[in-house]
């Protein structure tokens, strides 16, 4: 799978958020604020996992259909990846 700039930018944004959280911790900011930011990063990670899995699933299913292969296993693997990511 090729990761496009949009997906890479999502990860870079998360990286920036994590650096910001670390700075908040070093500055002894309120725990509620730290937790709020950590929750935002977790949400961003979850959404990014979903985007990557769904994009990859579409590519794999289309490729398998062109080859006349069964797609059931691909779908099961994608669902397992999503479940495992939580």
Buried (B, 14 or more C-beta within 10 A) or exposed (E): EEEEEEBEEBBEEBEEBBEEBEEBEEEEEEEEEBEEBBEEBEEBBEEBBEBBBEBBBEEBBEEBEEEEEEBEEBBEBBEEBBEEEE
